[in-house]
């Protein structure tokens, strides 16, 4: 039970870029439709099924299944593929959790965007790219769902966002996740600095090539990631692992005592802790298979596969 509560807290922190509040989800702004959830889900299915050119291609199916991890009672994932350039997948989910959802309206929020082999969270994108994605999400998905449901959606900041067709947060808002003690201003600023540094290094790695100098910088940050404000750090480490799997495996093989390697293991264990004990082994096998399929597509060496098997073996499912 304690592990489950820890995972829920980590999930809130990972998907929140501002202080807790309506729409502060670590992605773009929340968008509400004045229809019950089952009707909106039907509209999304209709949008997906009536546009065969936007069927997720086989080469991207593994990456679309990446978000199945969120079906363990935390969120419900929806992934829609847009074929025309730039070719992308948009992952969004329903909020809040199932038991608290309204019977007359449904709120969704864009969480992450996939292109060129990588999932991008809002925090790692520059302002222009954030707004381009916000605009495209509205034009290609939200506006079409409005036509299907014959309704008008409302964003959390309607005047700022919808008038400009931008469902993003204001540039002036803080990217700080959680304050331990609002009276300790010096400590808060220090923690914010650590998180900003981690996000900056992670962004550089995710959007660019694998650079050992950046990994070494991240290792230094890793030793300072134990506080509540850094609970998203383990998930970031796992995202980086998937972005440059072969390179990170080689790095971890050469550095068996790596702090980042331990965070990767922790992220996988926390993910499994969200499930009931009876379901963990099955879910763990599903996740391992997805990782191995990705490894096969990337033509990893036998030595690299051995690392993966050893990593899987050390994941604590208790």
FENBEL-V591297 format. One record per residue. RES is the residue in one small letter. PHI is phi in degrees with one decimal (NA if undefined). OMEGA is omega in whole degrees, 0 to 359 (* if undefined). BURIAL is + if it has 16 or more other ideal C-beta (glycine too) atoms within 10 Angstrom, else -. Layout:
RES;PHI;OMEGA;BURIAL + RES;PHI;OMEGA;BURIAL
//
This chain:
x;NA;180;- + x;-62.4;179;- + x;-63.4;180;- + x;-63.5;179;+ + x;-62.4;178;- + x;-63.1;181;- + x;-64.5;179;+ + x;-61.8;179;- + x;-64.0;179;- + x;-64.0;180;+ + x;-65.0;178;+ + x;-61.7;181;+ + x;-66.5;182;+ + x;-62.9;183;+ + x;-97.5;178;+ + x;-125.3;179;+ + x;-103.5;180;+ + x;-131.5;175;+ + x;-62.1;182;- + x;-54.2;180;- + x;170.5;182;- + x;-58.6;174;- + x;80.5;180;+ + x;-84.5;194;+ + x;-121.1;177;+ + x;78.5;173;+ + x;-113.6;179;+ + x;-84.9;186;+ + x;-65.9;176;+ + x;-74.8;182;+ + x;-129.4;185;+ + x;-112.3;175;+ + x;-105.6;180;+ + x;-81.8;179;- + x;-139.6;176;+ + x;-65.6;186;- + x;-60.6;182;+ + x;-62.7;178;- + x;-70.7;179;- + x;-67.5;178;+ + x;-62.6;176;- + x;-64.2;178;- + x;-64.1;179;+ + x;-64.7;177;+ + x;-62.2;178;- + x;-63.9;178;- + x;-60.8;181;+ + x;-70.5;187;+ + x;-81.3;182;- + x;-91.2;178;- + x;-127.3;184;- + x;-58.6;179;- + x;-68.0;179;- + x;-102.4;173;+ + x;-71.1;183;- + x;-61.2;180;+ + x;-67.8;183;- + x;-56.1;184;- + x;-67.5;180;- + x;-108.3;185;+ + x;-65.5;178;- + x;-59.2;184;- + x;-70.1;176;+ + x;-71.2;180;+ + x;-76.4;179;+ + x;-53.3;186;+ + x;-84.9;174;+ + x;-64.4;176;- + x;-57.8;184;+ + x;-87.6;182;+ + x;-87.5;181;- + x;-84.8;176;+ + x;89.4;181;- + x;-89.8;180;+ + x;-146.6;172;+ + x;-115.5;185;+ + x;-89.3;169;+ + x;-130.4;178;+ + x;-124.9;178;+ + x;-120.6;184;+ + x;-101.5;176;+ + x;-118.6;187;+ + x;-77.2;185;- + x;-64.6;186;- + x;-64.7;355;- + x;-74.5;181;- + x;-65.1;186;- + x;-148.8;167;+ + x;-119.5;180;+ + x;-113.3;178;+ + x;-103.1;176;+ + x;-138.0;184;+ + x;-144.4;181;+ + x;-88.9;177;+ + x;-141.1;353;+ + x;-76.7;181;- + x;-65.1;188;- + x;-50.3;187;- + x;-69.3;184;- + x;-104.2;185;- + x;-76.1;179;- + x;-69.0;178;- + x;-87.9;185;- + x;-117.0;178;- + x;-143.9;182;+ + x;-137.3;181;+ + x;-113.6;177;+ + x;-128.1;177;+ + x;-148.0;175;+ + x;-70.8;184;+ + x;-108.0;189;+ + x;-158.6;182;+ + x;-128.1;183;+ + x;-110.3;171;+ + x;-161.4;177;- + x;52.3;175;- + x;82.7;185;- + x;-140.1;170;+ + x;-87.1;181;+ + x;-116.5;170;+ + x;-83.6;182;+ + x;-58.7;187;+ + x;-61.7;184;+ + x;-97.3;181;+ + x;-104.7;177;+ + x;-76.3;187;- + x;-61.2;181;- + x;-62.9;180;- + x;-70.5;176;- + x;-57.1;183;+ + x;-73.6;176;+ + x;-61.6;181;+ + x;-66.8;177;+ + x;-57.9;181;+ + x;-64.0;181;- + x;-68.1;178;+ + x;-59.6;178;+ + x;-67.7;187;+ + x;-70.0;186;- + x;-90.3;186;+ + x;-124.9;185;+ + x;-62.0;182;+ + x;-61.5;179;- + x;-71.0;176;+ + x;-67.9;175;+ + x;-63.8;179;- + x;-65.9;182;- + x;-65.7;182;+ + x;-88.3;182;+ + x;56.2;180;- + x;-135.7;174;+ + x;-120.8;179;- + x;-78.5;179;+ + x;-133.5;178;+ + x;-87.7;182;+ + x;-67.8;179;+ + x;-136.0;193;+ + x;-57.1;184;- + x;-63.9;182;- + x;-72.0;191;- + x;-90.4;188;+ + x;-73.2;177;+ + x;-65.9;179;- + x;-108.1;185;- + x;53.6;178;+ + x;-130.6;180;+ + x;-100.4;180;+ + x;-113.7;180;+ + x;-86.2;179;+ + x;-63.6;182;- + x;-63.5;185;- + x;-85.2;182;- + x;-77.1;182;- + x;-73.5;174;- + x;-98.5;181;- + x;-76.3;187;+ + x;-90.8;189;+ + x;-146.7;179;+ + x;-96.0;178;+ + x;-75.5;179;- + x;-146.6;185;- + x;-65.6;180;- + x;-82.3;182;- + x;-99.1;186;- + x;-62.2;182;- + x;-66.0;180;- + x;-64.5;180;- + x;-60.3;181;+ + x;-64.3;179;- + x;-64.0;181;- + x;-66.2;177;+ + x;-62.2;180;+ + x;-62.3;179;- + x;-63.6;181;+ + x;-65.5;179;+ + x;-61.2;179;- + x;-65.4;179;- + x;-62.2;180;+ + x;-63.3;181;+ + x;-65.0;179;+ + x;-67.2;180;+ + x;-62.3;178;+ + x;-60.0;180;+ + x;-61.7;181;+ + x;-73.3;183;+ + x;-66.6;184;+ + x;-84.3;183;- + x;-122.6;180;- + x;-84.6;175;- + x;-71.8;179;+ + x;-123.7;185;- + x;-63.8;179;- + x;-64.2;178;- + x;-68.1;178;+ + x;-64.7;178;+ + x;-63.4;176;- + x;-62.8;181;+ + x;-66.6;176;+ + x;-60.2;179;+ + x;-64.7;178;- + x;-67.2;185;+ + x;-54.9;182;+ + x;-68.9;180;- + x;-107.4;189;+ + x;-99.7;185;+ + x;-84.1;184;- + x;-75.1;180;- + x;-60.8;182;- + x;-70.8;182;+ + x;-112.0;182;+ + x;-65.9;177;+ + x;-79.9;187;+ + x;-62.8;181;+ + x;-62.3;179;+ + x;-66.5;177;+ + x;-62.4;178;+ + x;-60.9;179;+ + x;-68.3;176;+ + x;-60.6;179;+ + x;-62.8;179;+ + x;-59.2;180;+ + x;-71.1;181;+ + x;-69.9;181;+ + x;-135.9;190;+ + x;-59.3;183;+ + x;-61.2;182;- + x;-66.3;180;+ + x;-69.0;177;+ + x;-61.5;179;+ + x;-59.9;179;+ + x;-64.8;182;+ + x;-68.9;176;+ + x;-63.3;181;- + x;-76.1;182;- + x;-130.7;186;- + x;-63.1;180;- + x;-97.2;183;- + x;-57.7;174;+ + x;-64.4;180;+ + x;-64.0;178;+ + x;-62.1;179;+ + x;-66.7;178;- + x;-65.7;177;+ + x;-60.2;178;+ + x;-60.9;180;+ + x;-61.2;180;+ + x;-60.8;180;+ + x;-66.8;180;+ + x;-70.4;179;+ + x;-64.4;177;+ + x;-58.6;181;+ + x;-68.6;182;+ + x;-65.8;179;+ + x;-73.3;182;+ + x;-96.7;173;+ + x;-62.1;181;- + x;-50.7;182;- + x;-68.5;183;- + x;-99.5;189;- + x;-64.5;182;+ + x;-63.0;179;- + x;-63.8;180;- + x;-64.7;179;+ + x;-65.4;178;+ + x;-64.1;178;- + x;-60.3;180;- + x;-67.3;178;+ + x;-58.3;180;+ + x;-63.5;178;- + x;-64.3;179;+ + x;-66.1;181;+ + x;-66.1;177;- + x;-63.4;177;- + x;-63.0;179;+ + x;-62.6;178;+ + x;-65.5;180;- + x;-64.2;181;- + x;-91.1;175;- + x;56.9;177;- + x;-66.0;182;+ + x;-78.0;176;- + x;-56.6;179;- + x;-65.1;179;- + x;-70.1;176;+ + x;-64.0;179;- + x;-62.1;176;- + x;-61.0;180;+ + x;-60.7;180;+ + x;-62.4;178;- + x;-66.5;177;- + x;-62.1;180;+ + x;-58.2;184;- + x;-63.3;184;- + x;-90.9;178;- + x;-73.6;181;+ + x;-84.7;182;- + x;-97.7;182;- + x;-79.7;*;-
//
